[in-house]
């Protein structure tokens, strides 16, 4: 009986230690999030987003693409449009830095604190005085979001400060970022991005592919598209709270919108067309500043007929992209994966550990078969609880216990080693002692014949 009892106690202690450790330290980690995503793939088609922290109060949640794509016009921005200026209000056409500075000054006087300048500010030989006037006007705002095209060249350039402020480390990406567009230059050497209050996003990517991407890699940083950055700045979300998961989603803060993306950083859902909340012509802000709509956010865009095709397409899709990002209406409601009460999970783990201890008292082949069947049952229950019941069971802890027992058998139990059951079998009855054989009787000795008497 000593051997099975020792095996039972050893396996029970080891499997309990492994399962309790996993149960205690695995929740709310990247490893468990990956497990949840793997389980979700059994009943939901990607792309989807797994949020939450995996705790009792903040369980894991699932959001997938909604079967019906809805527009969100209430999230559309107001637009200040720099057009062709048919009435010749501006100093020049296209507008000069001074013209842009006057418009920005008027916006500041109207109480706007953080405009989004989608128009790329680049001029040939603008002069130092006009540029100084423009920089002064931009610096009056609490913050300003600017835009620039990005490309990739043979010689990488340093990341401009405005882009760096609006970027996150590439090391913070959850997942594989190798498929995201790679850039390292601004093709316009004289572009104006703003001072210390400026945050820059890219307008277009001149990389030959993924032109509609929302995120790109610049060396060891991730930079964002102008529409996405405009929503981030409008919602006041710190950059270190932006989470990028290629092939899944971009999460804008713990409680902010979720944007589903593919592995290339492009939107994974269709973008319904939305009109701007209001359009104000830039020249009207000089003649009649009070004509500005109060709707937020406010985007200043380039609508000149002489603008490039890429610039025109970028300007036209801004309202739709910003509305889609800010609303996340194209996603289903959160489906939580709740956890059982802590004491209930511990009872499940305790009963499972006892079962493993009993299995350990069997022969190795029998035990291996039973362990394999248990693993299949645990996996099936985990997937069923996740997909149908909306519960995240302590399956990882149970699988850790099974793995521990399997390793124990592999290290300490021989392949053909027999092992009696933990229940002692009755001792065999002693064999009866054989009765002693009777000693044979001695044969009677023949009597000696009398010698004949001699004759006289």
TORKOL-4160 file (C-alpha; in steps of 0.2 Angstrom, whole numbers, padded with zeros to 4 digits, m for minus):
456
<pt num="1" X="0000" Y="0000" Z="0000"/>
<pt num="2" X="0015" Y="0012" Z="0003"/>
<pt num="3" X="0018" Y="0015" Z="m0016"/>
<pt num="4" X="0001" Y="0020" Z="m0022"/>
<pt num="5" X="m0002" Y="0031" Z="m0007"/>
<pt num="6" X="0014" Y="0040" Z="m0010"/>
<pt num="7" X="0010" Y="0042" Z="m0028"/>
<pt num="8" X="m0007" Y="0049" Z="m0024"/>
<pt num="9" X="0000" Y="0062" Z="m0011"/>
<pt num="10" X="0014" Y="0067" Z="m0023"/>
<pt num="11" X="0003" Y="0070" Z="m0038"/>
<pt num="12" X="m0010" Y="0079" Z="m0027"/>
<pt num="13" X="0002" Y="0091" Z="m0020"/>
<pt num="14" X="0011" Y="0094" Z="m0037"/>
<pt num="15" X="m0005" Y="0096" Z="m0047"/>
<pt num="16" X="m0013" Y="0107" Z="m0033"/>
<pt num="17" X="0003" Y="0119" Z="m0033"/>
<pt num="18" X="0002" Y="0120" Z="m0052"/>
<pt num="19" X="m0016" Y="0124" Z="m0054"/>
<pt num="20" X="m0017" Y="0136" Z="m0039"/>
<pt num="21" X="m0002" Y="0146" Z="m0046"/>
<pt num="22" X="m0010" Y="0147" Z="m0063"/>
<pt num="23" X="m0027" Y="0151" Z="m0056"/>
<pt num="24" X="m0019" Y="0165" Z="m0045"/>
<pt num="25" X="m0007" Y="0173" Z="m0058"/>
<pt num="26" X="m0014" Y="0170" Z="m0075"/>
<pt num="27" X="m0029" Y="0181" Z="m0075"/>
<pt num="28" X="m0028" Y="0199" Z="m0083"/>
<pt num="29" X="m0012" Y="0194" Z="m0092"/>
<pt num="30" X="m0007" Y="0194" Z="m0111"/>
<pt num="31" X="m0006" Y="0175" Z="m0110"/>
<pt num="32" X="m0024" Y="0173" Z="m0104"/>
<pt num="33" X="m0030" Y="0186" Z="m0117"/>
<pt num="34" X="m0022" Y="0176" Z="m0131"/>
<pt num="35" X="m0031" Y="0160" Z="m0124"/>
<pt num="36" X="m0047" Y="0169" Z="m0124"/>
<pt num="37" X="m0044" Y="0175" Z="m0142"/>
<pt num="38" X="m0040" Y="0157" Z="m0147"/>
<pt num="39" X="m0056" Y="0151" Z="m0139"/>
<pt num="40" X="m0066" Y="0164" Z="m0147"/>
<pt num="41" X="m0060" Y="0159" Z="m0164"/>
<pt num="42" X="m0070" Y="0143" Z="m0162"/>
<pt num="43" X="m0086" Y="0152" Z="m0164"/>
<pt num="44" X="m0083" Y="0170" Z="m0170"/>
<pt num="45" X="m0075" Y="0175" Z="m0187"/>
<pt num="46" X="m0061" Y="0188" Z="m0186"/>
<pt num="47" X="m0058" Y="0202" Z="m0185"/>
<pt num="48" X="m0065" Y="0204" Z="m0167"/>
<pt num="49" X="m0059" Y="0213" Z="m0152"/>
<pt num="50" X="m0057" Y="0205" Z="m0134"/>
<pt num="51" X="m0057" Y="0218" Z="m0121"/>
<pt num="52" X="m0058" Y="0219" Z="m0102"/>
<pt num="53" X="m0046" Y="0213" Z="m0089"/>
<pt num="54" X="m0051" Y="0195" Z="m0085"/>
<pt num="55" X="m0056" Y="0199" Z="m0067"/>
<pt num="56" X="m0072" Y="0196" Z="m0058"/>
<pt num="57" X="m0076" Y="0215" Z="m0059"/>
<pt num="58" X="m0069" Y="0218" Z="m0077"/>
<pt num="59" X="m0072" Y="0201" Z="m0086"/>
<pt num="60" X="m0065" Y="0198" Z="m0104"/>
<pt num="61" X="m0077" Y="0205" Z="m0117"/>
<pt num="62" X="m0080" Y="0202" Z="m0135"/>
<pt num="63" X="m0084" Y="0214" Z="m0149"/>
<pt num="64" X="m0086" Y="0208" Z="m0167"/>
<pt num="65" X="m0092" Y="0216" Z="m0183"/>
<pt num="66" X="m0110" Y="0220" Z="m0183"/>
<pt num="67" X="m0120" Y="0212" Z="m0197"/>
<pt num="68" X="m0128" Y="0229" Z="m0202"/>
<pt num="69" X="m0117" Y="0244" Z="m0205"/>
<pt num="70" X="m0124" Y="0260" Z="m0199"/>
<pt num="71" X="m0119" Y="0278" Z="m0202"/>
<pt num="72" X="m0116" Y="0289" Z="m0187"/>
<pt num="73" X="m0120" Y="0307" Z="m0194"/>
<pt num="74" X="m0120" Y="0314" Z="m0176"/>
<pt num="75" X="m0101" Y="0310" Z="m0174"/>
<pt num="76" X="m0097" Y="0320" Z="m0191"/>
<pt num="77" X="m0086" Y="0335" Z="m0189"/>
<pt num="78" X="m0088" Y="0352" Z="m0194"/>
<pt num="79" X="m0077" Y="0358" Z="m0209"/>
<pt num="80" X="m0068" Y="0374" Z="m0213"/>
<pt num="81" X="m0065" Y="0373" Z="m0231"/>
<pt num="82" X="m0051" Y="0381" Z="m0240"/>
<pt num="83" X="m0058" Y="0381" Z="m0258"/>
<pt num="84" X="m0054" Y="0391" Z="m0274"/>
<pt num="85" X="m0059" Y="0408" Z="m0267"/>
<pt num="86" X="m0069" Y="0414" Z="m0281"/>
<pt num="87" X="m0071" Y="0431" Z="m0273"/>
<pt num="88" X="m0053" Y="0434" Z="m0271"/>
<pt num="89" X="m0054" Y="0437" Z="m0253"/>
<pt num="90" X="m0037" Y="0429" Z="m0249"/>
<pt num="91" X="m0020" Y="0437" Z="m0252"/>
<pt num="92" X="m0016" Y="0424" Z="m0265"/>
<pt num="93" X="m0022" Y="0408" Z="m0273"/>
<pt num="94" X="m0018" Y="0395" Z="m0266"/>
<pt num="95" X="m0019" Y="0404" Z="m0249"/>
<pt num="96" X="m0003" Y="0410" Z="m0242"/>
<pt num="97" X="0004" Y="0407" Z="m0224"/>
<pt num="98" X="m0003" Y="0424" Z="m0220"/>
<pt num="99" X="m0021" Y="0419" Z="m0226"/>
<pt num="100" X="m0020" Y="0403" Z="m0216"/>
<pt num="101" X="m0014" Y="0413" Z="m0201"/>
<pt num="102" X="m0028" Y="0425" Z="m0202"/>
<pt num="103" X="m0041" Y="0411" Z="m0202"/>
<pt num="104" X="m0033" Y="0403" Z="m0187"/>
<pt num="105" X="m0033" Y="0419" Z="m0177"/>
<pt num="106" X="m0051" Y="0421" Z="m0180"/>
<pt num="107" X="m0054" Y="0403" Z="m0175"/>
<pt num="108" X="m0045" Y="0407" Z="m0159"/>
<pt num="109" X="m0055" Y="0422" Z="m0155"/>
<pt num="110" X="m0071" Y="0413" Z="m0158"/>
<pt num="111" X="m0065" Y="0401" Z="m0143"/>
<pt num="112" X="m0059" Y="0386" Z="m0153"/>
<pt num="113" X="m0044" Y="0378" Z="m0143"/>
<pt num="114" X="m0039" Y="0363" Z="m0153"/>
<pt num="115" X="m0042" Y="0363" Z="m0171"/>
<pt num="116" X="m0037" Y="0349" Z="m0183"/>
<pt num="117" X="m0028" Y="0356" Z="m0198"/>
<pt num="118" X="m0030" Y="0342" Z="m0212"/>
<pt num="119" X="m0023" Y="0354" Z="m0225"/>
<pt num="120" X="m0005" Y="0351" Z="m0228"/>
<pt num="121" X="0005" Y="0367" Z="m0225"/>
<pt num="122" X="0019" Y="0367" Z="m0237"/>
<pt num="123" X="0024" Y="0382" Z="m0248"/>
<pt num="124" X="0038" Y="0386" Z="m0260"/>
<pt num="125" X="0048" Y="0401" Z="m0254"/>
<pt num="126" X="0035" Y="0407" Z="m0242"/>
<pt num="127" X="0046" Y="0420" Z="m0233"/>
<pt num="128" X="0051" Y="0421" Z="m0215"/>
<pt num="129" X="0038" Y="0434" Z="m0210"/>
<pt num="130" X="0023" Y="0425" Z="m0216"/>
<pt num="131" X="0030" Y="0409" Z="m0208"/>
<pt num="132" X="0032" Y="0418" Z="m0192"/>
<pt num="133" X="0014" Y="0425" Z="m0193"/>
<pt num="134" X="0008" Y="0407" Z="m0196"/>
<pt num="135" X="0018" Y="0399" Z="m0182"/>
<pt num="136" X="0012" Y="0413" Z="m0170"/>
<pt num="137" X="m0006" Y="0409" Z="m0174"/>
<pt num="138" X="m0004" Y="0391" Z="m0172"/>
<pt num="139" X="0005" Y="0393" Z="m0155"/>
<pt num="140" X="m0010" Y="0402" Z="m0148"/>
<pt num="141" X="m0020" Y="0386" Z="m0147"/>
<pt num="142" X="m0019" Y="0374" Z="m0132"/>
<pt num="143" X="m0016" Y="0361" Z="m0145"/>
<pt num="144" X="m0017" Y="0358" Z="m0164"/>
<pt num="145" X="m0017" Y="0343" Z="m0175"/>
<pt num="146" X="m0008" Y="0344" Z="m0191"/>
<pt num="147" X="m0005" Y="0332" Z="m0206"/>
<pt num="148" X="0008" Y="0327" Z="m0218"/>
<pt num="149" X="0011" Y="0313" Z="m0231"/>
<pt num="150" X="0023" Y="0300" Z="m0227"/>
<pt num="151" X="0034" Y="0289" Z="m0237"/>
<pt num="152" X="0049" Y="0277" Z="m0236"/>
<pt num="153" X="0066" Y="0281" Z="m0243"/>
<pt num="154" X="0083" Y="0273" Z="m0244"/>
<pt num="155" X="0090" Y="0285" Z="m0230"/>
<pt num="156" X="0079" Y="0286" Z="m0215"/>
<pt num="157" X="0075" Y="0303" Z="m0207"/>
<pt num="158" X="0072" Y="0307" Z="m0189"/>
<pt num="159" X="0055" Y="0307" Z="m0182"/>
<pt num="160" X="0049" Y="0325" Z="m0181"/>
<pt num="161" X="0043" Y="0331" Z="m0164"/>
<pt num="162" X="0025" Y="0333" Z="m0168"/>
<pt num="163" X="0024" Y="0315" Z="m0175"/>
<pt num="164" X="0034" Y="0309" Z="m0159"/>
<pt num="165" X="0021" Y="0317" Z="m0147"/>
<pt num="166" X="0007" Y="0308" Z="m0157"/>
<pt num="167" X="0016" Y="0291" Z="m0157"/>
<pt num="168" X="0018" Y="0276" Z="m0146"/>
<pt num="169" X="0033" Y="0263" Z="m0145"/>
<pt num="170" X="0032" Y="0249" Z="m0157"/>
<pt num="171" X="0036" Y="0238" Z="m0143"/>
<pt num="172" X="0019" Y="0241" Z="m0135"/>
<pt num="173" X="0010" Y="0233" Z="m0149"/>
<pt num="174" X="0001" Y="0217" Z="m0144"/>
<pt num="175" X="0004" Y="0205" Z="m0158"/>
<pt num="176" X="0014" Y="0205" Z="m0174"/>
<pt num="177" X="0017" Y="0222" Z="m0182"/>
<pt num="178" X="0028" Y="0217" Z="m0196"/>
<pt num="179" X="0014" Y="0218" Z="m0209"/>
<pt num="180" X="0010" Y="0237" Z="m0205"/>
<pt num="181" X="0016" Y="0250" Z="m0218"/>
<pt num="182" X="0034" Y="0255" Z="m0215"/>
<pt num="183" X="0039" Y="0274" Z="m0217"/>
<pt num="184" X="0054" Y="0284" Z="m0213"/>
<pt num="185" X="0052" Y="0301" Z="m0222"/>
<pt num="186" X="0041" Y="0316" Z="m0225"/>
<pt num="187" X="0043" Y="0319" Z="m0244"/>
<pt num="188" X="0040" Y="0338" Z="m0241"/>
<pt num="189" X="0056" Y="0345" Z="m0233"/>
<pt num="190" X="0048" Y="0362" Z="m0230"/>
<pt num="191" X="0032" Y="0356" Z="m0222"/>
<pt num="192" X="0025" Y="0365" Z="m0207"/>
<pt num="193" X="0019" Y="0354" Z="m0193"/>
<pt num="194" X="0018" Y="0366" Z="m0178"/>
<pt num="195" X="0027" Y="0369" Z="m0162"/>
<pt num="196" X="0027" Y="0361" Z="m0145"/>
<pt num="197" X="0008" Y="0361" Z="m0145"/>
<pt num="198" X="0006" Y="0351" Z="m0161"/>
<pt num="199" X="0002" Y="0333" Z="m0164"/>
<pt num="200" X="0004" Y="0326" Z="m0182"/>
<pt num="201" X="m0004" Y="0312" Z="m0191"/>
<pt num="202" X="m0001" Y="0306" Z="m0209"/>
<pt num="203" X="m0013" Y="0312" Z="m0222"/>
<pt num="204" X="m0007" Y="0299" Z="m0235"/>
<pt num="205" X="0006" Y="0285" Z="m0237"/>
<pt num="206" X="0016" Y="0285" Z="m0252"/>
<pt num="207" X="0022" Y="0268" Z="m0250"/>
<pt num="208" X="0013" Y="0260" Z="m0265"/>
<pt num="209" X="0001" Y="0250" Z="m0254"/>
<pt num="210" X="m0011" Y="0251" Z="m0239"/>
<pt num="211" X="m0015" Y="0269" Z="m0243"/>
<pt num="212" X="m0030" Y="0268" Z="m0231"/>
<pt num="213" X="m0020" Y="0262" Z="m0216"/>
<pt num="214" X="m0024" Y="0270" Z="m0199"/>
<pt num="215" X="m0007" Y="0266" Z="m0192"/>
<pt num="216" X="0011" Y="0264" Z="m0199"/>
<pt num="217" X="0028" Y="0260" Z="m0192"/>
<pt num="218" X="0042" Y="0273" Z="m0192"/>
<pt num="219" X="0057" Y="0264" Z="m0185"/>
<pt num="220" X="0054" Y="0260" Z="m0167"/>
<pt num="221" X="0038" Y="0270" Z="m0166"/>
<pt num="222" X="0020" Y="0269" Z="m0172"/>
<pt num="223" X="0012" Y="0284" Z="m0180"/>
<pt num="224" X="m0006" Y="0286" Z="m0184"/>
<pt num="225" X="m0017" Y="0293" Z="m0198"/>
<pt num="226" X="m0024" Y="0311" Z="m0196"/>
<pt num="227" X="m0043" Y="0305" Z="m0194"/>
<pt num="228" X="m0038" Y="0293" Z="m0180"/>
<pt num="229" X="m0027" Y="0306" Z="m0172"/>
<pt num="230" X="m0041" Y="0319" Z="m0173"/>
<pt num="231" X="m0053" Y="0308" Z="m0163"/>
<pt num="232" X="m0039" Y="0304" Z="m0150"/>
<pt num="233" X="m0036" Y="0322" Z="m0148"/>
<pt num="234" X="m0054" Y="0327" Z="m0147"/>
<pt num="235" X="m0058" Y="0314" Z="m0134"/>
<pt num="236" X="m0043" Y="0319" Z="m0124"/>
<pt num="237" X="m0036" Y="0301" Z="m0124"/>
<pt num="238" X="m0017" Y="0300" Z="m0118"/>
<pt num="239" X="m0006" Y="0292" Z="m0131"/>
<pt num="240" X="0000" Y="0279" Z="m0119"/>
<pt num="241" X="m0018" Y="0273" Z="m0117"/>
<pt num="242" X="m0020" Y="0269" Z="m0136"/>
<pt num="243" X="m0018" Y="0250" Z="m0138"/>
<pt num="244" X="m0014" Y="0243" Z="m0155"/>
<pt num="245" X="m0017" Y="0225" Z="m0159"/>
<pt num="246" X="m0014" Y="0221" Z="m0178"/>
<pt num="247" X="m0026" Y="0210" Z="m0185"/>
<pt num="248" X="m0038" Y="0214" Z="m0171"/>
<pt num="249" X="m0042" Y="0232" Z="m0166"/>
<pt num="250" X="m0036" Y="0249" Z="m0160"/>
<pt num="251" X="m0043" Y="0253" Z="m0143"/>
<pt num="252" X="m0044" Y="0271" Z="m0139"/>
<pt num="253" X="m0042" Y="0271" Z="m0120"/>
<pt num="254" X="m0050" Y="0259" Z="m0108"/>
<pt num="255" X="m0068" Y="0266" Z="m0111"/>
<pt num="256" X="m0065" Y="0274" Z="m0128"/>
<pt num="257" X="m0070" Y="0268" Z="m0146"/>
<pt num="258" X="m0064" Y="0252" Z="m0153"/>
<pt num="259" X="m0058" Y="0252" Z="m0172"/>
<pt num="260" X="m0056" Y="0235" Z="m0180"/>
<pt num="261" X="m0041" Y="0233" Z="m0191"/>
<pt num="262" X="m0033" Y="0220" Z="m0201"/>
<pt num="263" X="m0015" Y="0214" Z="m0201"/>
<pt num="264" X="m0010" Y="0229" Z="m0212"/>
<pt num="265" X="m0018" Y="0242" Z="m0201"/>
<pt num="266" X="m0032" Y="0246" Z="m0212"/>
<pt num="267" X="m0051" Y="0247" Z="m0206"/>
<pt num="268" X="m0058" Y="0230" Z="m0206"/>
<pt num="269" X="m0076" Y="0236" Z="m0208"/>
<pt num="270" X="m0084" Y="0246" Z="m0222"/>
<pt num="271" X="m0085" Y="0265" Z="m0219"/>
<pt num="272" X="m0102" Y="0272" Z="m0222"/>
<pt num="273" X="m0103" Y="0289" Z="m0231"/>
<pt num="274" X="m0107" Y="0303" Z="m0219"/>
<pt num="275" X="m0108" Y="0322" Z="m0223"/>
<pt num="276" X="m0100" Y="0335" Z="m0213"/>
<pt num="277" X="m0111" Y="0342" Z="m0199"/>
<pt num="278" X="m0108" Y="0359" Z="m0206"/>
<pt num="279" X="m0096" Y="0367" Z="m0220"/>
<pt num="280" X="m0089" Y="0385" Z="m0217"/>
<pt num="281" X="m0079" Y="0392" Z="m0231"/>
<pt num="282" X="m0063" Y="0399" Z="m0225"/>
<pt num="283" X="m0065" Y="0416" Z="m0233"/>
<pt num="284" X="m0081" Y="0418" Z="m0224"/>
<pt num="285" X="m0071" Y="0418" Z="m0208"/>
<pt num="286" X="m0063" Y="0434" Z="m0213"/>
<pt num="287" X="m0079" Y="0443" Z="m0219"/>
<pt num="288" X="m0091" Y="0435" Z="m0206"/>
<pt num="289" X="m0082" Y="0426" Z="m0192"/>
<pt num="290" X="m0099" Y="0423" Z="m0183"/>
<pt num="291" X="m0104" Y="0411" Z="m0197"/>
<pt num="292" X="m0093" Y="0397" Z="m0190"/>
<pt num="293" X="m0104" Y="0382" Z="m0184"/>
<pt num="294" X="m0101" Y="0377" Z="m0166"/>
<pt num="295" X="m0101" Y="0358" Z="m0169"/>
<pt num="296" X="m0086" Y="0349" Z="m0164"/>
<pt num="297" X="m0074" Y="0342" Z="m0169"/>
<pt num="298" X="m0068" Y="0355" Z="m0181"/>
<pt num="299" X="m0057" Y="0350" Z="m0196"/>
<pt num="300" X="m0049" Y="0362" Z="m0208"/>
<pt num="301" X="m0047" Y="0354" Z="m0225"/>
<pt num="302" X="m0040" Y="0358" Z="m0242"/>
<pt num="303" X="m0054" Y="0358" Z="m0256"/>
<pt num="304" X="m0045" Y="0367" Z="m0269"/>
<pt num="305" X="m0048" Y="0361" Z="m0287"/>
<pt num="306" X="m0030" Y="0361" Z="m0291"/>
<pt num="307" X="m0026" Y="0349" Z="m0276"/>
<pt num="308" X="m0019" Y="0332" Z="m0281"/>
<pt num="309" X="m0031" Y="0318" Z="m0283"/>
<pt num="310" X="m0024" Y="0310" Z="m0266"/>
<pt num="311" X="m0027" Y="0326" Z="m0257"/>
<pt num="312" X="m0045" Y="0328" Z="m0264"/>
<pt num="313" X="m0049" Y="0310" Z="m0259"/>
<pt num="314" X="m0041" Y="0312" Z="m0242"/>
<pt num="315" X="m0052" Y="0328" Z="m0239"/>
<pt num="316" X="m0068" Y="0320" Z="m0245"/>
<pt num="317" X="m0067" Y="0304" Z="m0234"/>
<pt num="318" X="m0062" Y="0314" Z="m0218"/>
<pt num="319" X="m0080" Y="0316" Z="m0211"/>
<pt num="320" X="m0085" Y="0298" Z="m0214"/>
<pt num="321" X="m0068" Y="0291" Z="m0206"/>
<pt num="322" X="m0069" Y="0302" Z="m0191"/>
<pt num="323" X="m0088" Y="0298" Z="m0188"/>
<pt num="324" X="m0085" Y="0279" Z="m0190"/>
<pt num="325" X="m0070" Y="0280" Z="m0178"/>
<pt num="326" X="m0078" Y="0290" Z="m0165"/>
<pt num="327" X="m0094" Y="0280" Z="m0165"/>
<pt num="328" X="m0088" Y="0262" Z="m0167"/>
<pt num="329" X="m0106" Y="0259" Z="m0172"/>
<pt num="330" X="m0101" Y="0245" Z="m0184"/>
<pt num="331" X="m0097" Y="0234" Z="m0169"/>
<pt num="332" X="m0108" Y="0222" Z="m0159"/>
<pt num="333" X="m0112" Y="0226" Z="m0141"/>
<pt num="334" X="m0100" Y="0219" Z="m0128"/>
<pt num="335" X="m0102" Y="0201" Z="m0124"/>
<pt num="336" X="m0094" Y="0197" Z="m0107"/>
<pt num="337" X="m0086" Y="0181" Z="m0102"/>
<pt num="338" X="m0090" Y="0181" Z="m0083"/>
<pt num="339" X="m0080" Y="0171" Z="m0070"/>
<pt num="340" X="m0087" Y="0160" Z="m0057"/>
<pt num="341" X="m0086" Y="0165" Z="m0039"/>
<pt num="342" X="m0068" Y="0162" Z="m0032"/>
<pt num="343" X="m0074" Y="0149" Z="m0019"/>
<pt num="344" X="m0083" Y="0139" Z="m0033"/>
<pt num="345" X="m0067" Y="0139" Z="m0044"/>
<pt num="346" X="m0057" Y="0133" Z="m0029"/>
<pt num="347" X="m0069" Y="0119" Z="m0026"/>
<pt num="348" X="m0068" Y="0114" Z="m0044"/>
<pt num="349" X="m0049" Y="0114" Z="m0044"/>
<pt num="350" X="m0049" Y="0104" Z="m0027"/>
<pt num="351" X="m0060" Y="0090" Z="m0034"/>
<pt num="352" X="m0050" Y="0089" Z="m0050"/>
<pt num="353" X="m0034" Y="0087" Z="m0040"/>
<pt num="354" X="m0042" Y="0073" Z="m0030"/>
<pt num="355" X="m0047" Y="0064" Z="m0046"/>
<pt num="356" X="m0029" Y="0066" Z="m0053"/>
<pt num="357" X="m0022" Y="0059" Z="m0038"/>
<pt num="358" X="m0033" Y="0043" Z="m0040"/>
<pt num="359" X="m0028" Y="0042" Z="m0058"/>
<pt num="360" X="m0010" Y="0042" Z="m0053"/>
<pt num="361" X="m0012" Y="0026" Z="m0044"/>
<pt num="362" X="m0015" Y="0017" Z="m0060"/>
<pt num="363" X="m0003" Y="0009" Z="m0072"/>
<pt num="364" X="0006" Y="0022" Z="m0083"/>
<pt num="365" X="m0003" Y="0017" Z="m0099"/>
<pt num="366" X="m0020" Y="0018" Z="m0091"/>
<pt num="367" X="m0016" Y="0034" Z="m0083"/>
<pt num="368" X="m0010" Y="0042" Z="m0099"/>
<pt num="369" X="m0027" Y="0037" Z="m0108"/>
<pt num="370" X="m0037" Y="0045" Z="m0093"/>
<pt num="371" X="m0027" Y="0061" Z="m0093"/>
<pt num="372" X="m0029" Y="0063" Z="m0112"/>
<pt num="373" X="m0048" Y="0060" Z="m0110"/>
<pt num="374" X="m0048" Y="0073" Z="m0096"/>
<pt num="375" X="m0039" Y="0086" Z="m0106"/>
<pt num="376" X="m0052" Y="0084" Z="m0120"/>
<pt num="377" X="m0066" Y="0086" Z="m0108"/>
<pt num="378" X="m0059" Y="0101" Z="m0100"/>
<pt num="379" X="m0056" Y="0109" Z="m0117"/>
<pt num="380" X="m0073" Y="0105" Z="m0123"/>
<pt num="381" X="m0081" Y="0113" Z="m0107"/>
<pt num="382" X="m0070" Y="0128" Z="m0109"/>
<pt num="383" X="m0076" Y="0131" Z="m0126"/>
<pt num="384" X="m0094" Y="0127" Z="m0123"/>
<pt num="385" X="m0094" Y="0139" Z="m0107"/>
<pt num="386" X="m0086" Y="0153" Z="m0117"/>
<pt num="387" X="m0097" Y="0151" Z="m0133"/>
<pt num="388" X="m0114" Y="0147" Z="m0126"/>
<pt num="389" X="m0115" Y="0151" Z="m0108"/>
<pt num="390" X="m0104" Y="0167" Z="m0108"/>
<pt num="391" X="m0092" Y="0161" Z="m0094"/>
<pt num="392" X="m0073" Y="0159" Z="m0093"/>
<pt num="393" X="m0070" Y="0144" Z="m0083"/>
<pt num="394" X="m0054" Y="0139" Z="m0073"/>
<pt num="395" X="m0049" Y="0128" Z="m0088"/>
<pt num="396" X="m0031" Y="0134" Z="m0089"/>
<pt num="397" X="m0028" Y="0129" Z="m0071"/>
<pt num="398" X="m0035" Y="0112" Z="m0074"/>
<pt num="399" X="m0025" Y="0110" Z="m0089"/>
<pt num="400" X="m0009" Y="0115" Z="m0079"/>
<pt num="401" X="m0013" Y="0101" Z="m0067"/>
<pt num="402" X="m0015" Y="0088" Z="m0081"/>
<pt num="403" X="0001" Y="0093" Z="m0088"/>
<pt num="404" X="0010" Y="0092" Z="m0071"/>
<pt num="405" X="0004" Y="0074" Z="m0069"/>
<pt num="406" X="0009" Y="0070" Z="m0087"/>
<pt num="407" X="0027" Y="0076" Z="m0083"/>
<pt num="408" X="0027" Y="0067" Z="m0067"/>
<pt num="409" X="0023" Y="0051" Z="m0075"/>
<pt num="410" X="0036" Y="0054" Z="m0089"/>
<pt num="411" X="0050" Y="0057" Z="m0076"/>
<pt num="412" X="0046" Y="0045" Z="m0062"/>
<pt num="413" X="0035" Y="0031" Z="m0068"/>
<pt num="414" X="0042" Y="0017" Z="m0080"/>
<pt num="415" X="0032" Y="0012" Z="m0095"/>
<pt num="416" X="0028" Y="m0005" Z="m0090"/>
<pt num="417" X="0029" Y="m0003" Z="m0071"/>
<pt num="418" X="0014" Y="m0011" Z="m0063"/>
<pt num="419" X="0006" Y="m0002" Z="m0048"/>
<pt num="420" X="m0008" Y="m0009" Z="m0037"/>
<pt num="421" X="m0023" Y="0001" Z="m0033"/>
<pt num="422" X="m0023" Y="0013" Z="m0019"/>
<pt num="423" X="m0036" Y="0002" Z="m0011"/>
<pt num="424" X="m0027" Y="m0012" Z="m0002"/>
<pt num="425" X="m0031" Y="m0029" Z="m0008"/>
<pt num="426" X="m0035" Y="m0043" Z="0005"/>
<pt num="427" X="m0019" Y="m0052" Z="0010"/>
<pt num="428" X="m0019" Y="m0070" Z="0003"/>
<pt num="429" X="m0023" Y="m0084" Z="0015"/>
<pt num="430" X="m0007" Y="m0094" Z="0019"/>
<pt num="431" X="m0006" Y="m0111" Z="0011"/>
<pt num="432" X="m0010" Y="m0125" Z="0023"/>
<pt num="433" X="0006" Y="m0134" Z="0029"/>
<pt num="434" X="0007" Y="m0152" Z="0021"/>
<pt num="435" X="0004" Y="m0166" Z="0033"/>
<pt num="436" X="0020" Y="m0176" Z="0037"/>
<pt num="437" X="0021" Y="m0192" Z="0028"/>
<pt num="438" X="0020" Y="m0207" Z="0040"/>
<pt num="439" X="0037" Y="m0216" Z="0042"/>
<pt num="440" X="0038" Y="m0233" Z="0034"/>
<pt num="441" X="0038" Y="m0247" Z="0046"/>
<pt num="442" X="0054" Y="m0256" Z="0046"/>
<pt num="443" X="0054" Y="m0273" Z="0038"/>
<pt num="444" X="0055" Y="m0287" Z="0051"/>
<pt num="445" X="0072" Y="m0295" Z="0051"/>
<pt num="446" X="0072" Y="m0313" Z="0046"/>
<pt num="447" X="0076" Y="m0325" Z="0061"/>
<pt num="448" X="0092" Y="m0334" Z="0059"/>
<pt num="449" X="0091" Y="m0352" Z="0055"/>
<pt num="450" X="0098" Y="m0364" Z="0069"/>
<pt num="451" X="0114" Y="m0372" Z="0065"/>
<pt num="452" X="0113" Y="m0390" Z="0063"/>
<pt num="453" X="0120" Y="m0400" Z="0077"/>
<pt num="454" X="0135" Y="m0411" Z="0073"/>
<pt num="455" X="0132" Y="m0430" Z="0073"/>
<pt num="456" X="0142" Y="m0440" Z="0085"/>
